[in-house]
């Protein structure tokens, strides 16, 4: 289990930002409840957030988040791409598990550090430990497919037919990969492509240059692709990173 990319990490009261209605993101939301009162809606049902509990919301699922203004919710959170992706909501009482309890304690110590190295390592420790209980053993061929996609995600996204690479029918490859990773090769390639684009934007690469490097016909088509898959324009992300740099 790997934490491929951390997008945001902090500890705060949620009042200035919540409620969120019908929120969906292409990455996982990891929340640890420090104090306060709040609710989340998942699969059409609403539940209370519980103190000292850890929640991992899977990507691309619709959720709603709310809080009680009279008892403001405080959370430690990490927004990250996890590999392989969780496919269901995970909810654990950290006080019942000494490893989780102490790892969360360390995470809260480092969560506000500008350098995310320790946050990433601790997040990876958490998810690796947790997913041992959920993640089935993948077959050898599906691991080979996964490794190939990770090194050729742009090519796989544009042409998801892998039969010429692995000498099996594309339908067979699709089935075994989906059985092990609960996604298709093309969707997995898309996720990696979006991560790569996000990293380039964070590094300050101009949008025109990113579009050219990824063989988009025009910057406008690249922006449409990004907005369709990410929910906002690449310029919005780029400006956000620039604002953070100027604020440091």
N, C-alpha and C positions, 0 to 999 in steps of 0.2 A: 504494500500500500504506500503510495507516494502523494505528497502534497506538491503538485506541479507548479502552482503559482498562487501567491497570496496577493489579493487585490486590495483589501482593507483589513485593518486590525486595530482595536481600541477597546477601552472600557468607558462607558458613559451612561447617563440617564437618557432615555429614548425620547423624552418629551418634544424636543425641537424637530424631530424627524418623523415620528409616528403620528397617526396610524397609517399603515400601508394597506390598500385594498387591492385584492387580486394581483399580488406581486408575483412575478416569475422571473428567474434569473438563470443564465446558463452555467452557473457555478453553485457550489454548496454554501449554505448559511450555517455557521456553527455558533451557537449561542450558549453561554453559561449564565444562569440567572443568579445575580448577586443579592438582590433585594427588590421589594416592591411588588406591585400587582399588575398583571397583564394577561392577555389572551392571544391565542393563535387559532386560525381556522385552516384546517387541512382535510382534504377529501370531503368537504361539505359539513364537517362537524367542528364545533368550537370547544377549545379546551383551555384551562388556566395554565399559565406558566408557573412552575413550582420552584421555590428557592433551593439553591444548591443542586439543581438539575441541569444536565447537559442535553442540548438538542442539536441534531444534525439534520437539516432540511435538504432533501435531494434536489439537484438542479432540474430546471424545466418543469417544475410542479407549481401550481397556483396556490398561493397561501395569502392570508390576510393577518395583519399584526396590529394589536391595539393595546392600550394601557389605561390605567386609572389615574387621572390627574391628581387625585387626593393622596395617592400612594405610588409615586412615580417609579416606574420600572427601571432598574439598573442592570445592565448586562455587560459581560465580557464577550466580544464577538470577533470572529475571523471569517472573512469571505474568501473562499479559496477554491481552486480547481483541484479535485481529488481524483486520483487514478488508481484503480478503476472507480467510476462514479458510484455513489450510493444510489440505490433504487427505491428506498423506502425511508420514511421518517424514523430516526433513531432517537430514543428518549431514555436517559439513564440517570439514576440517583447517584451522584458522585460520592456521597457519604457512605454508601454501601460497598465501595470499592476503594481500597487504600491507594492503589496505583493511580486511579483517576483523581482522587482527592489531592494527592501530592503533586501530580502533573499539572492540574488546574492551578494550584497554588503558585507553581513556578511560572506558568503562563501569565498569570495576572501580574507577576513581578516584572515581566519583560514586555508586556503587551503595548506599552506606550513608548518603548524605545524606538528612535527613528530607524535604526538598523533592524531589519526584520529577520535576521539570521536565526536568532534563538526562538523567536515566535514561530518560524517555519519548522524548525526542528522539533519543538514541543508539540505543535499541531500534528506533525507527522507521527510522532510517538503516540499521541492520543488516537488518531484514526487507525493506525496500524494495529494497536491493541484492541480497539473496538471491533474492527472489521474481521479479525480472526474468528469472531463468532458468527459472522454473516456471509463471508465470502467463500464460495465453493472453489474447489480446486479446478483450475482451467486445464484444458487439454493441451498437448504439445503443439498441435497445429494452430490452435487459436492464439497461443503465445507467440508463435512465429508470425502470424498475421498481424498481431498487435505491434510487435517489434518493427515489422516492415512499414506499417502505417506511421509509426512515430518518426521514421526516417524519411518518409515519402508522402507526408500528409497532403501536400498541395496536389501532387499527381493523383492520389487516391480520391481526393475530393472531386477533382475534375472528371476522373474516369474510375468508377468504383468497381469495375470488372477486374478481379484478381486472378482469374483462372489461368492466365498466361504465366503468372508468377509462380503459382503453387500446383499447377497441373491437376487441379480438381475443378469440377463444375462450379460456376459462380454461386449457384443456389446452395450447393453443399457447404461452401466456405461461409456464405452468409448465415446459414443455419447454425453451424458450430460456433461461430464467433458470437452470434446473438445469444445462444444458449449460455455461454460462459460470461459474457460481459453486458448482456441485456441492452445492447445497442447494435446498430449496423456499422460496418467498416466506414461507410461514407459519413455517418453522423459522428463517429469517433474522429475521423479525419477533420471534419468541420470544427469540432471542439478544439483540436490542436491548432488548426489554422487561426481561429479566433484568438487563442492564447498568444500565438506568435505576433499577430497584428497588435494586440493589446501591449505586448512588450515593446514593440517598435514605437508605438505612440508614446509610451512612458519614457523611452529613451530620447524622444524629441525628433524622430525622423519625420520629415514633411509628408503630408498625406499624398501628394503627387508622386513622391518617390516610392512610397509604400505600394501604391497602385501599380506603378511600373514594375517594381521588383516581383510582384505577384501575378504579373501578366494580365491585369485587368485592361479592358479596352480603353477605359478613360477613368479619371478620378471620380467623375459623377457616378459611373457604374459601380465603382468600388464603394462609394459612400452609400449607395442604395443597398448593396450587399451587406455592408456592415450594419446599417440601421435595421434592416429586416431581421438580422440574426441577433443583434445586441440590444435593440430597443432605443438606441440614440445614435446620433451621427458621430463619426470619428473625430470631427472638430470639437465636439463637446468634451470627449475624453481628453483630447490633446490640450484644450484650454484648461481643463481641470488640473492636469499635471503641471502645467505652466504656473497656474495660480498657487499651487502647493509649493513649488520651487521658490517663487517670489516671496511666499509667506515665511519661509524658513530663515 
